[in-house]
């Protein structure tokens, strides 16, 4: 079955690629209607997020950088958005000093005006249904906030949204998986026979010109906190087969969709040089820093799959695009999980972790 999907995806790739390039070159779309009641001025501000983030290293910090900040005594607020339980959850091991506010409850954190705790429901395959006590508190305006998750998806979406509200927020690149190997969730292709390498292509995608980004204010301000909080509630909706929380698509599901009569718009956010070396067939290259200036090239009525090397930039882009009303998803664990030849995620450190609450 997987071989059939792979052949189908490869067969449709050339036609889909040319169709995508033609639409990019000849179509201009209006921005979608935001389900979070953003004004046209607020939507225009969000388009400035991408060049601003690119100028500041995409607001990512590596495990090495975070460890240096902690050793130097830099004032930090560490927020771990993983689930409390489960084999790789917060209680199984976390960075000392991190506070556990699971992703689905981050909306409450954004609107907390005083510290409080609450017993909340969770579920995991290993523990079934259970409850955990979560501590909420007003986020500090003048301290550095570092958000982390399993692999960097929720840990990059969350600080992107915090940035729009005016917080000094960063995401831990590739998640807690690189802090300590006991927390690692990245594929290492240990079982070569079971691994599936989905098709890749090389070379240019054809000629079309992108608009260059312009500088501008990308902040919505704290007055938008309640509307942004709703983003995290929406992320909990049921997902179809092949999709996962929060707004990700598995590689095999994407391969099947590419072979379908109505493939999604696949946007590769890497540099043109990286795209030229290797990319998913049927994908279109709009570098991350240029995305905001070229959102009018993307049809808001169709599905969008965002792709980056290890999902970090795609996760940030997904948060902004979802806030604006696009039907976007992230390729789960990015190109690192699409094809083993593209896995450049480094190995984990052995930095200390603590267990329990």
Secondary structure, DSSP 8 states (H G I E B T S, - for coil): -HHHHHHHHHHHHHHHHHHHHHHHHH--------TT---HHHHHHHTTHHHHHHHTGGGEE-HHHHHHHHHTT--EEEEE-S-SSSTTSGGG-B-TT-EE--GGGHHHHHT-SS-EEEEEEEEETTTEEEEEEEEE----SSSEEEEE-SSSSHHHHHHHHHHHHT--EEEETTGGGGTBGGG--S-----TTT------B-S------------------GGGHHHHHHHHHHTTS---TTEETTTEE-HHHHHHHHTSSS--EEEE-S-HHHHHH-B-TTEEE--GGGTGGGGGGS-TTS-EEEE-SSSHHHHHHHHHHHHHT--EEEETTHHHHH-GGG-------B---B---
